[in-house]
Amino acid sequence: MTDLMTALALVLVIEGLAWAGFPEAMKRMMAQVLVMPPDLLRGIGLFMAILGLGGVWLVRAAFVAP
């Protein structure tokens, strides 16, 4: 559970840095997302989830002792 909470906190850090560093670009990106079809957003979300899962798997395999 600690790992999950840490991961969620890191998501907030990354999102916060993006909004703090590039507010206008983030607003433009959000405007583009609003006009995208739901199926495309769903596909992008699924792809990102699989990519993230693969990243976690690689990190755990490389840095956590078996």
PDB file of N, H, CA, C and O in Angstrom:
ATOM      1  N   MET A   1       0.821  -1.199   0.000  1.00  0.00           N
ATOM      2  CA  MET A   1       0.000   0.000   0.000  1.00  0.00           C
ATOM      3  C   MET A   1       0.864   1.261   0.000  1.00  0.00           C
ATOM      4  O   MET A   1       0.488   2.291  -0.560  1.00  0.00           O
ATOM      5  N   THR A   2       2.030   1.156   0.642  1.00  0.00           N
ATOM      6  H   THR A   2       2.335   0.319   1.097  1.00  0.00           H
ATOM      7  CA  THR A   2       2.937   2.300   0.674  1.00  0.00           C
ATOM      8  C   THR A   2       3.418   2.644  -0.729  1.00  0.00           C
ATOM      9  O   THR A   2       3.527   3.818  -1.084  1.00  0.00           O
ATOM     10  N   ASP A   3       3.705   1.622  -1.522  1.00  0.00           N
ATOM     11  H   ASP A   3       3.617   0.669  -1.233  1.00  0.00           H
ATOM     12  CA  ASP A   3       4.155   1.868  -2.896  1.00  0.00           C
ATOM     13  C   ASP A   3       3.080   2.569  -3.720  1.00  0.00           C
ATOM     14  O   ASP A   3       3.380   3.469  -4.504  1.00  0.00           O
ATOM     15  N   LEU A   4       1.832   2.153  -3.541  1.00  0.00           N
ATOM     16  H   LEU A   4       1.589   1.422  -2.904  1.00  0.00           H
ATOM     17  CA  LEU A   4       0.727   2.785  -4.268  1.00  0.00           C
ATOM     18  C   LEU A   4       0.589   4.254  -3.891  1.00  0.00           C
ATOM     19  O   LEU A   4       0.440   5.112  -4.761  1.00  0.00           O
ATOM     20  N   MET A   5       0.637   4.535  -2.622  1.00  0.00           N
ATOM     21  H   MET A   5       0.758   3.838  -1.915  1.00  0.00           H
ATOM     22  CA  MET A   5       0.516   5.925  -2.167  1.00  0.00           C
ATOM     23  C   MET A   5       1.692   6.770  -2.661  1.00  0.00           C
ATOM     24  O   MET A   5       1.518   7.932  -3.028  1.00  0.00           O
ATOM     25  N   THR A   6       2.880   6.183  -2.669  1.00  0.00           N
ATOM     26  H   THR A   6       3.022   5.239  -2.372  1.00  0.00           H
ATOM     27  CA  THR A   6       4.053   6.882  -3.188  1.00  0.00           C
ATOM     28  C   THR A   6       3.887   7.176  -4.677  1.00  0.00           C
ATOM     29  O   THR A   6       4.199   8.275  -5.136  1.00  0.00           O
ATOM     30  N   ALA A   7       3.400   6.201  -5.422  1.00  0.00           N
ATOM     31  H   ALA A   7       3.146   5.308  -5.049  1.00  0.00           H
ATOM     32  CA  ALA A   7       3.187   6.390  -6.863  1.00  0.00           C
ATOM     33  C   ALA A   7       2.166   7.491  -7.130  1.00  0.00           C
ATOM     34  O   ALA A   7       2.368   8.329  -8.008  1.00  0.00           O
ATOM     35  N   LEU A   8       1.075   7.490  -6.376  1.00  0.00           N
ATOM     36  H   LEU A   8       0.911   6.809  -5.662  1.00  0.00           H
ATOM     37  CA  LEU A   8       0.060   8.534  -6.559  1.00  0.00           C
ATOM     38  C   LEU A   8       0.611   9.919  -6.199  1.00  0.00           C
ATOM     39  O   LEU A   8       0.301  10.907  -6.865  1.00  0.00           O
ATOM     40  N   ALA A   9       1.420   9.984  -5.155  1.00  0.00           N
ATOM     41  H   ALA A   9       1.672   9.181  -4.614  1.00  0.00           H
ATOM     42  CA  ALA A   9       2.040  11.254  -4.781  1.00  0.00           C
ATOM     43  C   ALA A   9       2.983  11.740  -5.876  1.00  0.00           C
ATOM     44  O   ALA A   9       3.033  12.937  -6.159  1.00  0.00           O
ATOM     45  N   LEU A  10       3.728  10.831  -6.492  1.00  0.00           N
ATOM     46  H   LEU A  10       3.688   9.859  -6.262  1.00  0.00           H
ATOM     47  CA  LEU A  10       4.629  11.220  -7.582  1.00  0.00           C
ATOM     48  C   LEU A  10       3.857  11.714  -8.801  1.00  0.00           C
ATOM     49  O   LEU A  10       4.313  12.618  -9.501  1.00  0.00           O
ATOM     50  N   VAL A  11       2.700  11.129  -9.056  1.00  0.00           N
ATOM     51  H   VAL A  11       2.329  10.394  -8.488  1.00  0.00           H
ATOM     52  CA  VAL A  11       1.849  11.620 -10.145  1.00  0.00           C
ATOM     53  C   VAL A  11       1.468  13.081  -9.876  1.00  0.00           C
ATOM     54  O   VAL A  11       1.518  13.916 -10.780  1.00  0.00           O
ATOM     55  N   LEU A  12       1.093  13.379  -8.649  1.00  0.00           N
ATOM     56  H   LEU A  12       1.053  12.702  -7.915  1.00  0.00           H
ATOM     57  CA  LEU A  12       0.742  14.754  -8.297  1.00  0.00           C
ATOM     58  C   LEU A  12       1.931  15.701  -8.440  1.00  0.00           C
ATOM     59  O   LEU A  12       1.768  16.839  -8.880  1.00  0.00           O
ATOM     60  N   VAL A  13       3.124  15.238  -8.072  1.00  0.00           N
ATOM     61  H   VAL A  13       3.256  14.313  -7.714  1.00  0.00           H
ATOM     62  CA  VAL A  13       4.324  16.067  -8.228  1.00  0.00           C
ATOM     63  C   VAL A  13       4.564  16.376  -9.697  1.00  0.00           C
ATOM     64  O   VAL A  13       4.808  17.527 -10.059  1.00  0.00           O
ATOM     65  N   ILE A  14       4.496  15.362 -10.542  1.00  0.00           N
ATOM     66  H   ILE A  14       4.298  14.427 -10.249  1.00  0.00           H
ATOM     67  CA  ILE A  14       4.756  15.554 -11.973  1.00  0.00           C
ATOM     68  C   ILE A  14       3.693  16.457 -12.594  1.00  0.00           C
ATOM     69  O   ILE A  14       4.017  17.364 -13.361  1.00  0.00           O
ATOM     70  N   GLU A  15       2.425  16.208 -12.265  1.00  0.00           N
ATOM     71  H   GLU A  15       2.162  15.471 -11.643  1.00  0.00           H
ATOM     72  CA  GLU A  15       1.353  17.062 -12.789  1.00  0.00           C
ATOM     73  C   GLU A  15       1.526  18.502 -12.315  1.00  0.00           C
ATOM     74  O   GLU A  15       1.375  19.443 -13.094  1.00  0.00           O
ATOM     75  N   GLY A  16       1.839  18.664 -11.046  1.00  0.00           N
ATOM     76  H   GLY A  16       1.962  17.900 -10.413  1.00  0.00           H
ATOM     77  CA  GLY A  16       2.027  20.013 -10.502  1.00  0.00           C
ATOM     78  C   GLY A  16       3.166  20.748 -11.173  1.00  0.00           C
ATOM     79  O   GLY A  16       3.052  21.938 -11.467  1.00  0.00           O
ATOM     80  N   LEU A  17       4.275  20.044 -11.421  1.00  0.00           N
ATOM     81  H   LEU A  17       4.367  19.078 -11.182  1.00  0.00           H
ATOM     82  CA  LEU A  17       5.402  20.680 -12.096  1.00  0.00           C
ATOM     83  C   LEU A  17       5.046  21.085 -13.525  1.00  0.00           C
ATOM     84  O   LEU A  17       5.462  22.144 -13.996  1.00  0.00           O
ATOM     85  N   ALA A  18       4.283  20.246 -14.206  1.00  0.00           N
ATOM     86  H   ALA A  18       3.945  19.386 -13.823  1.00  0.00           H
ATOM     87  CA  ALA A  18       3.874  20.578 -15.578  1.00  0.00           C
ATOM     88  C   ALA A  18       2.996  21.831 -15.592  1.00  0.00           C
ATOM     89  O   ALA A  18       3.198  22.725 -16.415  1.00  0.00           O
ATOM     90  N   TRP A  19       2.018  21.894 -14.677  1.00  0.00           N
ATOM     91  H   TRP A  19       1.855  21.168 -14.009  1.00  0.00           H
ATOM     92  CA  TRP A  19       1.133  23.060 -14.623  1.00  0.00           C
ATOM     93  C   TRP A  19       1.867  24.310 -14.161  1.00  0.00           C
ATOM     94  O   TRP A  19       1.592  25.404 -14.652  1.00  0.00           O
ATOM     95  N   ALA A  20       2.801  24.162 -13.221  1.00  0.00           N
ATOM     96  H   ALA A  20       3.024  23.273 -12.822  1.00  0.00           H
ATOM     97  CA  ALA A  20       3.559  25.317 -12.728  1.00  0.00           C
ATOM     98  C   ALA A  20       4.547  25.821 -13.774  1.00  0.00           C
ATOM     99  O   ALA A  20       4.752  27.028 -13.904  1.00  0.00           O
ATOM    100  N   GLY A  21       5.150  24.916 -14.511  1.00  0.00           N
ATOM    101  H   GLY A  21       4.983  23.935 -14.406  1.00  0.00           H
ATOM    102  CA  GLY A  21       6.174  25.311 -15.470  1.00  0.00           C
ATOM    103  C   GLY A  21       5.645  25.755 -16.817  1.00  0.00           C
ATOM    104  O   GLY A  21       6.240  26.617 -17.464  1.00  0.00           O
ATOM    105  N   PHE A  22       4.529  25.175 -17.250  1.00  0.00           N
ATOM    106  H   PHE A  22       4.046  24.474 -16.725  1.00  0.00           H
ATOM    107  CA  PHE A  22       4.011  25.439 -18.598  1.00  0.00           C
ATOM    108  C   PHE A  22       2.492  25.612 -18.583  1.00  0.00           C
ATOM    109  O   PHE A  22       1.783  24.835 -19.223  1.00  0.00           O
ATOM    110  N   PRO A  23       1.979  26.612 -17.869  1.00  0.00           N
ATOM    111  CA  PRO A  23       0.516  26.723 -17.744  1.00  0.00           C
ATOM    112  C   PRO A  23      -0.213  26.950 -19.078  1.00  0.00           C
ATOM    113  O   PRO A  23      -1.282  26.383 -19.302  1.00  0.00           O
ATOM    114  N   GLU A  24       0.352  27.759 -19.944  1.00  0.00           N
ATOM    115  H   GLU A  24       1.220  28.219 -19.761  1.00  0.00           H
ATOM    116  CA  GLU A  24      -0.324  28.032 -21.216  1.00  0.00           C
ATOM    117  C   GLU A  24      -0.338  26.790 -22.107  1.00  0.00           C
ATOM    118  O   GLU A  24      -1.349  26.494 -22.744  1.00  0.00           O
ATOM    119  N   ALA A  25       0.764  26.073 -22.153  1.00  0.00           N
ATOM    120  H   ALA A  25       1.585  26.313 -21.636  1.00  0.00           H
ATOM    121  CA  ALA A  25       0.827  24.847 -22.954  1.00  0.00           C
ATOM    122  C   ALA A  25      -0.150  23.805 -22.410  1.00  0.00           C
ATOM    123  O   ALA A  25      -0.789  23.091 -23.184  1.00  0.00           O
ATOM    124  N   MET A  26      -0.270  23.714 -21.088  1.00  0.00           N
ATOM    125  H   MET A  26       0.249  24.294 -20.459  1.00  0.00           H
ATOM    126  CA  MET A  26      -1.203  22.762 -20.480  1.00  0.00           C
ATOM    127  C   MET A  26      -2.649  23.140 -20.812  1.00  0.00           C
ATOM    128  O   MET A  26      -3.473  22.260 -21.061  1.00  0.00           O
ATOM    129  N   LYS A  27      -2.962  24.432 -20.817  1.00  0.00           N
ATOM    130  H   LYS A  27      -2.292  25.147 -20.614  1.00  0.00           H
ATOM    131  CA  LYS A  27      -4.308  24.866 -21.183  1.00  0.00           C
ATOM    132  C   LYS A  27      -4.621  24.525 -22.636  1.00  0.00           C
ATOM    133  O   LYS A  27      -5.730  24.094 -22.953  1.00  0.00           O
ATOM    134  N   ARG A  28      -3.634  24.720 -23.522  1.00  0.00           N
ATOM    135  H   ARG A  28      -2.733  25.070 -23.264  1.00  0.00           H
ATOM    136  CA  ARG A  28      -3.839  24.371 -24.935  1.00  0.00           C
ATOM    137  C   ARG A  28      -4.044  22.868 -25.096  1.00  0.00           C
ATOM    138  O   ARG A  28      -4.888  22.426 -25.876  1.00  0.00           O
ATOM    139  N   MET A  29      -3.266  22.091 -24.354  1.00  0.00           N
ATOM    140  H   MET A  29      -2.580  22.449 -23.721  1.00  0.00           H
ATOM    141  CA  MET A  29      -3.398  20.642 -24.437  1.00  0.00           C
ATOM    142  C   MET A  29      -4.774  20.201 -23.948  1.00  0.00           C
ATOM    143  O   MET A  29      -5.397  19.333 -24.560  1.00  0.00           O
ATOM    144  N   MET A  30      -5.253  20.784 -22.861  1.00  0.00           N
ATOM    145  H   MET A  30      -4.748  21.489 -22.363  1.00  0.00           H
ATOM    146  CA  MET A  30      -6.579  20.425 -22.340  1.00  0.00           C
ATOM    147  C   MET A  30      -7.681  20.792 -23.339  1.00  0.00           C
ATOM    148  O   MET A  30      -8.664  20.065 -23.479  1.00  0.00           O
ATOM    149  N   ALA A  31      -7.514  21.912 -24.026  1.00  0.00           N
ATOM    150  H   ALA A  31      -6.716  22.503 -23.912  1.00  0.00           H
ATOM    151  CA  ALA A  31      -8.496  22.311 -25.037  1.00  0.00           C
ATOM    152  C   ALA A  31      -8.522  21.295 -26.180  1.00  0.00           C
ATOM    153  O   ALA A  31      -9.589  20.991 -26.714  1.00  0.00           O
ATOM    154  N   GLN A  32      -7.365  20.772 -26.556  1.00  0.00           N
ATOM    155  H   GLN A  32      -6.498  21.018 -26.123  1.00  0.00           H
ATOM    156  CA  GLN A  32      -7.299  19.761 -27.611  1.00  0.00           C
ATOM    157  C   GLN A  32      -7.937  18.455 -27.157  1.00  0.00           C
ATOM    158  O   GLN A  32      -8.600  17.776 -27.942  1.00  0.00           O
ATOM    159  N   VAL A  33      -7.738  18.108 -25.902  1.00  0.00           N
ATOM    160  H   VAL A  33      -7.200  18.659 -25.265  1.00  0.00           H
ATOM    161  CA  VAL A  33      -8.307  16.865 -25.368  1.00  0.00           C
ATOM    162  C   VAL A  33      -9.835  16.934 -25.381  1.00  0.00           C
ATOM    163  O   VAL A  33     -10.494  15.925 -25.634  1.00  0.00           O
ATOM    164  N   LEU A  34     -10.396  18.094 -25.115  1.00  0.00           N
ATOM    165  H   LEU A  34      -9.860  18.913 -24.910  1.00  0.00           H
ATOM    166  CA  LEU A  34     -11.855  18.240 -25.069  1.00  0.00           C
ATOM    167  C   LEU A  34     -12.529  17.918 -26.404  1.00  0.00           C
ATOM    168  O   LEU A  34     -13.684  17.493 -26.418  1.00  0.00           O
ATOM    169  N   VAL A  35     -11.839  18.111 -27.511  1.00  0.00           N
ATOM    170  H   VAL A  35     -10.901  18.456 -27.499  1.00  0.00           H
ATOM    171  CA  VAL A  35     -12.459  17.860 -28.815  1.00  0.00           C
ATOM    172  C   VAL A  35     -12.104  16.484 -29.385  1.00  0.00           C
ATOM    173  O   VAL A  35     -12.557  16.133 -30.474  1.00  0.00           O
ATOM    174  N   MET A  36     -11.307  15.713 -28.668  1.00  0.00           N
ATOM    175  H   MET A  36     -10.939  15.998 -27.784  1.00  0.00           H
ATOM    176  CA  MET A  36     -10.942  14.375 -29.142  1.00  0.00           C
ATOM    177  C   MET A  36     -12.099  13.403 -28.918  1.00  0.00           C
ATOM    178  O   MET A  36     -12.812  13.509 -27.920  1.00  0.00           O
ATOM    179  N   PRO A  37     -12.288  12.466 -29.832  1.00  0.00           N
ATOM    180  CA  PRO A  37     -13.350  11.476 -29.648  1.00  0.00           C
ATOM    181  C   PRO A  37     -13.045  10.544 -28.464  1.00  0.00           C
ATOM    182  O   PRO A  37     -11.885  10.226 -28.204  1.00  0.00           O
ATOM    183  N   PRO A  38     -14.087  10.114 -27.754  1.00  0.00           N
ATOM    184  CA  PRO A  38     -13.886   9.252 -26.582  1.00  0.00           C
ATOM    185  C   PRO A  38     -13.119   7.965 -26.878  1.00  0.00           C
ATOM    186  O   PRO A  38     -12.321   7.523 -26.051  1.00  0.00           O
ATOM    187  N   ASP A  39     -13.343   7.362 -28.028  1.00  0.00           N
ATOM    188  H   ASP A  39     -13.991   7.721 -28.700  1.00  0.00           H
ATOM    189  CA  ASP A  39     -12.631   6.126 -28.362  1.00  0.00           C
ATOM    190  C   ASP A  39     -11.125   6.352 -28.478  1.00  0.00           C
ATOM    191  O   ASP A  39     -10.336   5.495 -28.081  1.00  0.00           O
ATOM    192  N   LEU A  40     -10.732   7.488 -29.013  1.00  0.00           N
ATOM    193  H   LEU A  40     -11.373   8.184 -29.335  1.00  0.00           H
ATOM    194  CA  LEU A  40      -9.304   7.808 -29.116  1.00  0.00           C
ATOM    195  C   LEU A  40      -8.707   8.013 -27.725  1.00  0.00           C
ATOM    196  O   LEU A  40      -7.620   7.513 -27.434  1.00  0.00           O
ATOM    197  N   LEU A  41      -9.411   8.742 -26.874  1.00  0.00           N
ATOM    198  H   LEU A  41     -10.293   9.148 -27.111  1.00  0.00           H
ATOM    199  CA  LEU A  41      -8.942   8.951 -25.505  1.00  0.00           C
ATOM    200  C   LEU A  41      -8.839   7.623 -24.757  1.00  0.00           C
ATOM    201  O   LEU A  41      -7.891   7.403 -24.003  1.00  0.00           O
ATOM    202  N   ARG A  42      -9.803   6.751 -24.964  1.00  0.00           N
ATOM    203  H   ARG A  42     -10.572   6.930 -25.577  1.00  0.00           H
ATOM    204  CA  ARG A  42      -9.783   5.436 -24.315  1.00  0.00           C
ATOM    205  C   ARG A  42      -8.569   4.633 -24.786  1.00  0.00           C
ATOM    206  O   ARG A  42      -7.898   3.992 -23.977  1.00  0.00           O
ATOM    207  N   GLY A  43      -8.292   4.665 -26.067  1.00  0.00           N
ATOM    208  H   GLY A  43      -8.837   5.185 -26.724  1.00  0.00           H
ATOM    209  CA  GLY A  43      -7.139   3.955 -26.613  1.00  0.00           C
ATOM    210  C   GLY A  43      -5.825   4.503 -26.081  1.00  0.00           C
ATOM    211  O   GLY A  43      -4.922   3.741 -25.736  1.00  0.00           O
ATOM    212  N   ILE A  44      -5.719   5.824 -26.016  1.00  0.00           N
ATOM    213  H   ILE A  44      -6.452   6.443 -26.296  1.00  0.00           H
ATOM    214  CA  ILE A  44      -4.510   6.447 -25.477  1.00  0.00           C
ATOM    215  C   ILE A  44      -4.344   6.072 -24.008  1.00  0.00           C
ATOM    216  O   ILE A  44      -3.241   5.751 -23.564  1.00  0.00           O
ATOM    217  N   GLY A  45      -5.442   6.114 -23.256  1.00  0.00           N
ATOM    218  H   GLY A  45      -6.338   6.375 -23.616  1.00  0.00           H
ATOM    219  CA  GLY A  45      -5.379   5.750 -21.840  1.00  0.00           C
ATOM    220  C   GLY A  45      -4.956   4.308 -21.640  1.00  0.00           C
ATOM    221  O   GLY A  45      -4.151   4.013 -20.756  1.00  0.00           O
ATOM    222  N   LEU A  46      -5.493   3.404 -22.455  1.00  0.00           N
ATOM    223  H   LEU A  46      -6.147   3.643 -23.172  1.00  0.00           H
ATOM    224  CA  LEU A  46      -5.128   1.993 -22.350  1.00  0.00           C
ATOM    225  C   LEU A  46      -3.656   1.786 -22.702  1.00  0.00           C
ATOM    226  O   LEU A  46      -2.948   1.038 -22.028  1.00  0.00           O
ATOM    227  N   PHE A  47      -3.209   2.449 -23.753  1.00  0.00           N
ATOM    228  H   PHE A  47      -3.784   3.056 -24.300  1.00  0.00           H
ATOM    229  CA  PHE A  47      -1.805   2.359 -24.144  1.00  0.00           C
ATOM    230  C   PHE A  47      -0.889   2.863 -23.033  1.00  0.00           C
ATOM    231  O   PHE A  47       0.121   2.227 -22.731  1.00  0.00           O
ATOM    232  N   MET A  48      -1.229   3.995 -22.423  1.00  0.00           N
ATOM    233  H   MET A  48      -2.049   4.512 -22.668  1.00  0.00           H
ATOM    234  CA  MET A  48      -0.410   4.548 -21.347  1.00  0.00           C
ATOM    235  C   MET A  48      -0.410   3.638 -20.126  1.00  0.00           C
ATOM    236  O   MET A  48       0.617   3.492 -19.464  1.00  0.00           O
ATOM    237  N   ALA A  49      -1.557   3.022 -19.820  1.00  0.00           N
ATOM    238  H   ALA A  49      -2.392   3.141 -20.358  1.00  0.00           H
ATOM    239  CA  ALA A  49      -1.623   2.097 -18.688  1.00  0.00           C
ATOM    240  C   ALA A  49      -0.725   0.889 -18.931  1.00  0.00           C
ATOM    241  O   ALA A  49      -0.016   0.456 -18.023  1.00  0.00           O
ATOM    242  N   ILE A  50      -0.746   0.345 -20.139  1.00  0.00           N
ATOM    243  H   ILE A  50      -1.322   0.697 -20.876  1.00  0.00           H
ATOM    244  CA  ILE A  50       0.110  -0.800 -20.470  1.00  0.00           C
ATOM    245  C   ILE A  50       1.577  -0.392 -20.435  1.00  0.00           C
ATOM    246  O   ILE A  50       2.422  -1.140 -19.944  1.00  0.00           O
ATOM    247  N   LEU A  51       1.876   0.787 -20.953  1.00  0.00           N
ATOM    248  H   LEU A  51       1.189   1.394 -21.352  1.00  0.00           H
ATOM    249  CA  LEU A  51       3.245   1.297 -20.919  1.00  0.00           C
ATOM    250  C   LEU A  51       3.718   1.469 -19.472  1.00  0.00           C
ATOM    251  O   LEU A  51       4.843   1.095 -19.139  1.00  0.00           O
ATOM    252  N   GLY A  52       2.875   2.024 -18.626  1.00  0.00           N
ATOM    253  H   GLY A  52       1.961   2.328 -18.897  1.00  0.00           H
ATOM    254  CA  GLY A  52       3.220   2.186 -17.213  1.00  0.00           C
ATOM    255  C   GLY A  52       3.415   0.858 -16.512  1.00  0.00           C
ATOM    256  O   GLY A  52       4.344   0.705 -15.720  1.00  0.00           O
ATOM    257  N   LEU A  53       2.555  -0.099 -16.793  1.00  0.00           N
ATOM    258  H   LEU A  53       1.801   0.026 -17.437  1.00  0.00           H
ATOM    259  CA  LEU A  53       2.683  -1.426 -16.199  1.00  0.00           C
ATOM    260  C   LEU A  53       4.003  -2.074 -16.619  1.00  0.00           C
ATOM    261  O   LEU A  53       4.685  -2.692 -15.801  1.00  0.00           O
ATOM    262  N   GLY A  54       4.354  -1.932 -17.884  1.00  0.00           N
ATOM    263  H   GLY A  54       3.801  -1.430 -18.549  1.00  0.00           H
ATOM    264  CA  GLY A  54       5.636  -2.449 -18.353  1.00  0.00           C
ATOM    265  C   GLY A  54       6.807  -1.762 -17.671  1.00  0.00           C
ATOM    266  O   GLY A  54       7.805  -2.407 -17.346  1.00  0.00           O
ATOM    267  N   GLY A  55       6.693  -0.457 -17.453  1.00  0.00           N
ATOM    268  H   GLY A  55       5.883   0.067 -17.717  1.00  0.00           H
ATOM    269  CA  GLY A  55       7.750   0.271 -16.757  1.00  0.00           C
ATOM    270  C   GLY A  55       7.912  -0.197 -15.321  1.00  0.00           C
ATOM    271  O   GLY A  55       9.035  -0.376 -14.849  1.00  0.00           O
ATOM    272  N   VAL A  56       6.805  -0.396 -14.626  1.00  0.00           N
ATOM    273  H   VAL A  56       5.893  -0.251 -15.010  1.00  0.00           H
ATOM    274  CA  VAL A  56       6.871  -0.906 -13.255  1.00  0.00           C
ATOM    275  C   VAL A  56       7.499  -2.293 -13.240  1.00  0.00           C
ATOM    276  O   VAL A  56       8.337  -2.591 -12.389  1.00  0.00           O
ATOM    277  N   TRP A  57       7.101  -3.130 -14.169  1.00  0.00           N
ATOM    278  H   TRP A  57       6.420  -2.888 -14.860  1.00  0.00           H
ATOM    279  CA  TRP A  57       7.652  -4.481 -14.247  1.00  0.00           C
ATOM    280  C   TRP A  57       9.165  -4.441 -14.467  1.00  0.00           C
ATOM    281  O   TRP A  57       9.905  -5.177 -13.815  1.00  0.00           O
ATOM    282  N   LEU A  58       9.629  -3.579 -15.387  1.00  0.00           N
ATOM    283  H   LEU A  58       9.028  -2.980 -15.916  1.00  0.00           H
ATOM    284  CA  LEU A  58      11.052  -3.478 -15.655  1.00  0.00           C
ATOM    285  C   LEU A  58      11.834  -2.966 -14.443  1.00  0.00           C
ATOM    286  O   LEU A  58      12.895  -3.494 -14.111  1.00  0.00           O
ATOM    287  N   VAL A  59      11.300  -1.933 -13.789  1.00  0.00           N
ATOM    288  H   VAL A  59      10.438  -1.504 -14.059  1.00  0.00           H
ATOM    289  CA  VAL A  59      11.978  -1.378 -12.622  1.00  0.00           C
ATOM    290  C   VAL A  59      12.033  -2.399 -11.501  1.00  0.00           C
ATOM    291  O   VAL A  59      13.075  -2.565 -10.867  1.00  0.00           O
ATOM    292  N   ARG A  60      10.930  -3.084 -11.247  1.00  0.00           N
ATOM    293  H   ARG A  60      10.084  -2.949 -11.762  1.00  0.00           H
ATOM    294  CA  ARG A  60      10.905  -4.092 -10.179  1.00  0.00           C
ATOM    295  C   ARG A  60      11.850  -5.245 -10.502  1.00  0.00           C
ATOM    296  O   ARG A  60      12.508  -5.774  -9.605  1.00  0.00           O
ATOM    297  N   ALA A  61      11.923  -5.633 -11.751  1.00  0.00           N
ATOM    298  H   ALA A  61      11.388  -5.204 -12.479  1.00  0.00           H
ATOM    299  CA  ALA A  61      12.795  -6.748 -12.132  1.00  0.00           C
ATOM    300  C   ALA A  61      14.272  -6.339 -12.022  1.00  0.00           C
ATOM    301  O   ALA A  61      15.120  -7.169 -11.694  1.00  0.00           O
ATOM    302  N   ALA A  62      14.573  -5.089 -12.290  1.00  0.00           N
ATOM    303  H   ALA A  62      13.884  -4.415 -12.557  1.00  0.00           H
ATOM    304  CA  ALA A  62      15.960  -4.647 -12.303  1.00  0.00           C
ATOM    305  C   ALA A  62      16.493  -4.261 -10.925  1.00  0.00           C
ATOM    306  O   ALA A  62      17.679  -4.449 -10.652  1.00  0.00           O
ATOM    307  N   PHE A  63      15.634  -3.722 -10.051  1.00  0.00           N
ATOM    308  H   PHE A  63      14.671  -3.569 -10.274  1.00  0.00           H
ATOM    309  CA  PHE A  63      16.135  -3.134  -8.812  1.00  0.00           C
ATOM    310  C   PHE A  63      15.667  -3.814  -7.531  1.00  0.00           C
ATOM    311  O   PHE A  63      16.153  -3.470  -6.453  1.00  0.00           O
ATOM    312  N   VAL A  64      14.756  -4.752  -7.609  1.00  0.00           N
ATOM    313  H   VAL A  64      14.361  -5.031  -8.485  1.00  0.00           H
ATOM    314  CA  VAL A  64      14.286  -5.421  -6.414  1.00  0.00           C
ATOM    315  C   VAL A  64      14.889  -6.833  -6.392  1.00  0.00           C
ATOM    316  O   VAL A  64      14.756  -7.594  -7.350  1.00  0.00           O
ATOM    317  N   ALA A  65      15.536  -7.155  -5.310  1.00  0.00           N
ATOM    318  H   ALA A  65      15.644  -6.536  -4.531  1.00  0.00           H
ATOM    319  CA  ALA A  65      16.178  -8.463  -5.201  1.00  0.00           C
ATOM    320  C   ALA A  65      15.131  -9.569  -5.200  1.00  0.00           C
ATOM    321  O   ALA A  65      14.107  -9.455  -4.526  1.00  0.00           O
ATOM    322  N   PRO A  66      15.384 -10.643  -5.953  1.00  0.00           N
ATOM    323  CA  PRO A  66      14.407 -11.744  -6.013  1.00  0.00           C
ATOM    324  C   PRO A  66      14.315 -12.515  -4.710  1.00  0.00           C
ATOM    325  O   PRO A  66      13.539 -13.466  -4.608  1.00  0.00           O
TER     326      PRO A  66
END
